[in-house]
Amino acid sequence: MADYGSAKGGHFLRRTDDPLTEETPKRSLRARGEAARVRGVALRAHLEEQRPEHVSVETGFRWLQRDKEIAGGVLGGGLAYRFFFWILALTVLLVGGLGFASASGADVAAESRSAGVTDSLATTVATAAEQSETGRWWLVLTGAVLVLWSSYGLLRALHLVHAAAWRIAPPPLRNAPRAVGLVLAVPVALLAATAAAGWVRAHAADPLGLVATLAIVAGFGAVWLWITMKLPSPDVPWTAFLPGAVLFGIGLEALHVFTVYFLQAKLSSASQLYGALGLATTALFYLFLVGRGVVWAAELNAVAWEARSARGAPSSSG
């Protein structure tokens, strides 16, 4: 029989190595986990009761269900893949152009630093420019073909994602050359606007910096509103695309702040520690967040419009 300790003051003291004593923390954790699960079930039941009365609650349930139905995570990963190859093709084209600049005697590293590029990335750009002097014509021609091909692939991916979010058959692409041109122009314009806002924040007083930040958020949202109006959707008014535009604008600005204060240092350390593999992995994670935001914005537009349209119906489905 196990010794449970000696009597002291008429009470037995339990030994600290008692198996029952050791299982007490496990039981406590299990009890807390069960209590959290019960609270979650009760909260879900309460929200289910509020669905017919509140459009926001109905939209939230529909949003989760839609993301599950169309495999939003897989679509976001596919968009990240398309974004990555588009950037890779654009990089090949730019490296060929930098080869011409390096052959003409320009200091590519100094010019890159003056444009706001970090030291490690400026050194990488200068090295690539020097190495591309001999094959710059081939790089420019190959890069141009790859940019056009990857732009069309990215356009097709955006086309299919929005058709899936609205649950409609994807219509055929119309005026493909113009659409491919927009795929090329819009990201460059957004990057230029972001760089301009960063320059204002760095060189202007606080009120102007705040105004620049708010302006870039509004600019992101306005551009995405215009783009989504051109992508597949039912015959709905332009206000149906506002929720996704607001979400995408705020999310892209949050991702920009995340990039400036965290990811930029992460990219620099990744390139130094792990080389190209670490740099590509970090960039893919960033692009996956962008692709996921595109899918979420498209889903939000669709379910918000459906929830508003179904308001007042006898029943609503998730």
C-alpha positions as CSV (number, residue, x, y, z in Angstrom):
1,M,0.0,0.0,0.0
2,A,1.4,3.4,-0.9
3,D,2.4,5.7,1.8
4,Y,0.2,8.8,1.6
5,G,2.2,10.8,4.2
6,S,2.0,11.3,7.9
7,A,-0.8,12.7,9.9
8,K,-0.4,16.3,11.0
9,G,-3.0,18.1,12.9
10,G,-5.6,15.3,12.3
11,H,-5.2,15.6,8.5
12,F,-3.3,13.5,6.1
13,L,-0.9,15.2,3.7
14,R,-1.0,13.8,0.1
15,R,2.4,13.1,-1.4
16,T,3.4,15.2,-4.3
17,D,4.3,12.1,-6.4
18,D,0.8,10.8,-6.0
19,P,-0.6,9.7,-9.5
20,L,-3.9,11.4,-8.6
21,T,-2.1,14.6,-7.9
22,E,-0.2,14.5,-11.2
23,E,-3.4,14.0,-13.2
24,T,-5.1,17.1,-11.7
25,P,-3.6,19.6,-14.2
26,K,-4.6,17.3,-17.1
27,R,-8.1,17.1,-15.8
28,S,-8.2,20.9,-15.4
29,L,-7.0,21.5,-19.0
30,R,-9.5,19.0,-20.3
31,A,-12.3,20.7,-18.3
32,R,-11.3,24.1,-19.6
33,G,-11.2,22.8,-23.2
34,E,-14.7,21.2,-22.8
35,A,-16.0,24.5,-21.3
36,A,-14.6,26.4,-24.3
37,R,-16.2,24.0,-26.7
38,V,-19.6,24.3,-25.0
39,R,-19.3,28.1,-25.1
40,G,-18.5,28.0,-28.8
41,V,-21.5,25.7,-29.6
42,A,-23.7,28.1,-27.6
43,L,-22.3,31.1,-29.4
44,R,-22.9,29.5,-32.8
45,A,-26.5,28.5,-31.8
46,H,-27.1,32.1,-30.7
47,L,-25.7,33.5,-34.0
48,E,-27.8,31.0,-36.0
49,E,-30.9,32.5,-34.3
50,Q,-29.8,36.0,-35.3
51,R,-29.3,35.1,-39.0
52,P,-32.8,36.0,-40.2
53,E,-32.7,39.4,-38.5
54,H,-29.2,40.6,-39.1
55,V,-27.7,40.8,-42.6
56,S,-24.2,41.0,-41.2
57,V,-24.6,37.7,-39.3
58,E,-26.1,36.0,-42.4
59,T,-23.3,37.4,-44.5
60,G,-20.7,35.9,-42.1
61,F,-22.2,32.5,-42.3
62,R,-22.5,32.6,-46.0
63,W,-19.0,33.8,-46.3
64,L,-17.6,30.8,-44.4
65,Q,-19.7,28.4,-46.3
66,R,-18.8,29.9,-49.7
67,D,-15.1,29.7,-48.9
68,K,-15.5,26.0,-48.0
69,E,-17.5,25.2,-51.1
70,I,-15.1,26.7,-53.6
71,A,-11.9,25.7,-51.7
72,G,-10.8,29.3,-51.2
73,G,-7.4,28.2,-49.8
74,V,-6.6,26.2,-52.9
75,L,-7.7,29.1,-55.1
76,G,-5.6,31.5,-53.1
77,G,-2.5,29.2,-53.6
78,G,-3.2,29.1,-57.3
79,L,-3.3,32.8,-57.5
80,A,0.0,33.0,-55.6
81,Y,1.5,30.7,-58.1
82,R,0.4,32.9,-61.0
83,F,1.6,36.1,-59.2
84,F,5.0,34.5,-58.6
85,F,5.5,33.5,-62.2
86,W,4.3,36.9,-63.4
87,I,6.9,38.6,-61.1
88,L,9.6,36.1,-62.2
89,A,8.9,36.9,-65.9
90,L,9.0,40.6,-65.2
91,T,12.3,40.2,-63.4
92,V,13.8,38.5,-66.4
93,L,12.7,41.4,-68.6
94,L,14.1,44.0,-66.1
95,V,17.4,42.2,-65.7
96,G,17.8,42.3,-69.5
97,G,17.1,46.0,-69.4
98,L,19.6,46.5,-66.6
99,G,22.2,44.7,-68.7
100,F,21.9,47.6,-71.2
101,A,22.2,50.1,-68.3
102,S,25.3,48.4,-66.9
103,A,26.9,48.2,-70.4
104,S,26.5,52.0,-70.8
105,G,28.5,52.6,-67.6
106,A,25.6,53.5,-65.2
107,D,26.0,52.7,-61.5
108,V,23.1,50.4,-61.1
109,A,23.6,49.8,-57.3
110,A,23.8,53.5,-56.5
111,E,20.7,54.2,-58.6
112,S,18.8,51.4,-56.9
113,R,19.7,52.7,-53.4
114,S,18.6,56.2,-54.4
115,A,15.2,54.7,-55.5
116,G,14.7,53.3,-51.9
117,V,15.9,49.7,-52.5
118,T,17.7,48.1,-49.6
119,D,21.5,47.6,-49.7
120,S,21.3,43.8,-50.0
121,L,18.7,44.0,-52.8
122,A,20.6,46.8,-54.6
123,T,23.8,44.7,-54.6
124,T,21.8,41.7,-56.0
125,V,20.4,43.9,-58.7
126,A,23.8,45.3,-59.6
127,T,25.3,41.8,-59.8
128,A,22.5,40.6,-62.0
129,A,23.0,43.6,-64.3
130,E,26.7,42.9,-64.7
131,Q,26.1,39.2,-65.4
132,S,23.4,40.0,-68.0
133,E,25.6,42.3,-70.1
134,T,26.5,39.5,-72.6
135,G,23.0,38.0,-73.0
136,R,20.9,41.1,-72.5
137,W,19.2,40.7,-75.9
138,W,18.1,37.2,-75.2
139,L,16.9,38.2,-71.7
140,V,14.8,41.0,-73.1
141,L,13.2,38.9,-75.8
142,T,12.6,35.9,-73.4
143,G,11.3,38.2,-70.7
144,A,8.9,39.9,-73.0
145,V,7.4,36.6,-74.1
146,L,7.2,35.3,-70.6
147,V,5.6,38.5,-69.3
148,L,2.8,38.3,-71.9
149,W,2.2,34.6,-71.3
150,S,2.2,34.9,-67.5
151,S,-0.1,38.0,-67.7
152,Y,-2.6,36.0,-69.7
153,G,-2.4,33.2,-67.2
154,L,-3.0,35.6,-64.3
155,L,-5.9,37.1,-66.1
156,R,-7.5,33.7,-66.6
157,A,-7.0,32.8,-62.9
158,L,-8.7,36.0,-61.8
159,H,-11.5,35.4,-64.3
160,L,-12.1,31.8,-62.9
161,V,-11.8,32.8,-59.2
162,H,-14.5,35.5,-59.5
163,A,-16.8,33.2,-61.5
164,A,-16.4,30.6,-58.8
165,A,-17.1,33.1,-56.0
166,W,-20.3,34.2,-57.7
167,R,-21.2,30.6,-58.6
168,I,-21.7,31.4,-62.3
169,A,-20.3,29.8,-65.4
170,P,-17.1,31.7,-66.5
171,P,-17.9,33.7,-69.6
172,P,-15.3,33.9,-72.5
173,L,-12.6,36.5,-72.3
174,R,-13.3,39.6,-74.3
175,N,-10.7,42.0,-75.7
176,A,-7.8,39.9,-74.3
177,P,-5.0,42.3,-75.5
178,R,-6.5,45.2,-73.6
179,A,-7.1,43.0,-70.5
180,V,-3.5,41.8,-70.6
181,G,-2.3,45.4,-70.9
182,L,-4.3,46.2,-67.7
183,V,-2.7,43.3,-65.9
184,L,0.7,44.8,-66.8
185,A,-0.2,48.4,-65.9
186,V,-2.2,48.1,-62.7
187,P,0.4,46.4,-60.5
188,V,3.1,48.8,-61.7
189,A,0.8,51.8,-60.9
190,L,0.0,50.4,-57.4
191,L,3.7,49.9,-56.7
192,A,4.5,53.4,-57.9
193,A,1.7,54.8,-55.7
194,T,3.0,52.8,-52.7
195,A,6.5,54.1,-53.2
196,A,5.2,57.7,-53.5
197,A,3.2,57.3,-50.2
198,G,6.3,55.9,-48.5
199,W,8.4,58.8,-49.7
200,V,5.8,61.3,-48.4
201,R,5.8,59.5,-45.0
202,A,9.5,59.6,-44.8
203,H,10.0,63.3,-45.9
204,A,6.9,65.1,-44.8
205,A,5.4,66.0,-41.4
206,D,3.0,63.7,-39.5
207,P,-0.4,65.0,-40.9
208,L,0.8,64.7,-44.5
209,G,2.1,61.2,-43.8
210,L,-1.3,60.2,-42.4
211,V,-3.1,61.7,-45.3
212,A,-0.8,59.8,-47.7
213,T,-1.5,56.5,-45.9
214,L,-5.3,57.1,-46.0
215,A,-5.1,58.1,-49.7
216,I,-3.2,55.0,-50.7
217,V,-5.9,52.9,-48.9
218,A,-8.6,54.7,-50.8
219,G,-6.6,54.3,-54.0
220,F,-6.2,50.5,-53.5
221,G,-9.9,50.2,-52.9
222,A,-10.9,52.3,-55.9
223,V,-8.7,50.4,-58.3
224,W,-9.9,47.0,-57.0
225,L,-13.5,48.2,-57.3
226,W,-12.9,49.1,-61.0
227,I,-11.2,45.8,-61.7
228,T,-13.9,43.6,-60.1
229,M,-16.5,45.4,-62.1
230,K,-14.8,44.1,-65.2
231,L,-14.5,40.5,-63.9
232,P,-17.3,37.9,-64.1
233,S,-20.3,38.6,-62.0
234,P,-24.1,38.6,-62.4
235,D,-26.0,41.7,-63.5
236,V,-25.6,43.7,-60.2
237,P,-25.1,47.4,-59.5
238,W,-21.6,48.7,-58.8
239,T,-22.4,49.1,-55.1
240,A,-22.4,45.3,-54.9
241,F,-18.6,45.4,-55.3
242,L,-18.0,47.9,-52.5
243,P,-17.5,45.4,-49.6
244,G,-14.7,43.5,-51.4
245,A,-13.1,46.8,-52.5
246,V,-13.0,48.1,-48.9
247,L,-11.7,44.7,-47.6
248,F,-9.0,44.5,-50.3
249,G,-7.9,48.1,-49.8
250,I,-7.5,47.8,-46.0
251,G,-5.9,44.4,-46.3
252,L,-3.4,45.5,-48.9
253,E,-2.4,48.5,-46.8
254,A,-2.0,46.2,-43.8
255,L,0.1,43.9,-45.9
256,H,2.2,46.9,-47.0
257,V,2.8,47.9,-43.3
258,F,3.7,44.3,-42.5
259,T,6.1,44.3,-45.4
260,V,7.8,47.6,-44.4
261,Y,8.2,46.8,-40.7
262,F,8.7,43.0,-40.8
263,L,9.0,41.3,-44.2
264,Q,11.6,43.7,-45.6
265,A,14.1,42.6,-42.8
266,K,12.9,39.0,-43.2
267,L,13.7,39.1,-46.9
268,S,17.1,40.5,-46.3
269,S,18.0,37.9,-43.6
270,A,16.5,35.1,-45.7
271,S,18.6,36.1,-48.7
272,Q,21.8,36.1,-46.5
273,L,21.1,32.9,-44.6
274,Y,19.3,30.7,-47.1
275,G,20.0,32.2,-50.4
276,A,17.5,32.1,-53.2
277,L,15.4,29.4,-51.6
278,G,14.7,31.5,-48.5
279,L,14.0,34.5,-50.6
280,A,11.5,32.6,-52.8
281,T,9.8,31.0,-49.8
282,T,9.2,34.4,-48.0
283,A,8.0,36.0,-51.3
284,L,5.6,33.1,-51.9
285,F,4.2,33.5,-48.4
286,Y,3.6,37.2,-49.2
287,L,2.0,36.4,-52.5
288,F,-0.2,33.7,-50.9
289,L,-1.6,36.4,-48.6
290,V,-2.3,38.6,-51.6
291,G,-4.0,35.7,-53.4
292,R,-6.1,34.8,-50.4
293,G,-7.2,38.4,-50.0
294,V,-8.4,38.4,-53.7
295,V,-10.5,35.3,-53.0
296,W,-11.9,36.7,-49.8
297,A,-12.9,40.0,-51.4
298,A,-14.6,38.2,-54.3
299,E,-16.5,35.9,-51.9
300,L,-17.5,38.8,-49.7
301,N,-19.0,40.7,-52.7
302,A,-21.1,37.6,-53.7
303,V,-22.4,36.6,-50.3
304,A,-23.1,40.2,-49.2
305,W,-25.2,40.8,-52.3
306,E,-27.0,37.4,-51.9
307,A,-27.7,38.1,-48.2
308,R,-29.2,41.5,-49.0
309,S,-31.2,40.1,-51.8
310,A,-32.6,37.3,-49.7
311,R,-33.6,39.6,-46.8
312,G,-37.3,39.3,-46.3
313,A,-37.6,35.8,-47.8
314,P,-39.3,33.1,-45.8
315,S,-36.1,31.3,-45.2
316,S,-32.4,31.8,-45.9
317,S,-29.8,29.2,-46.7
318,G,-26.1,29.2,-45.7
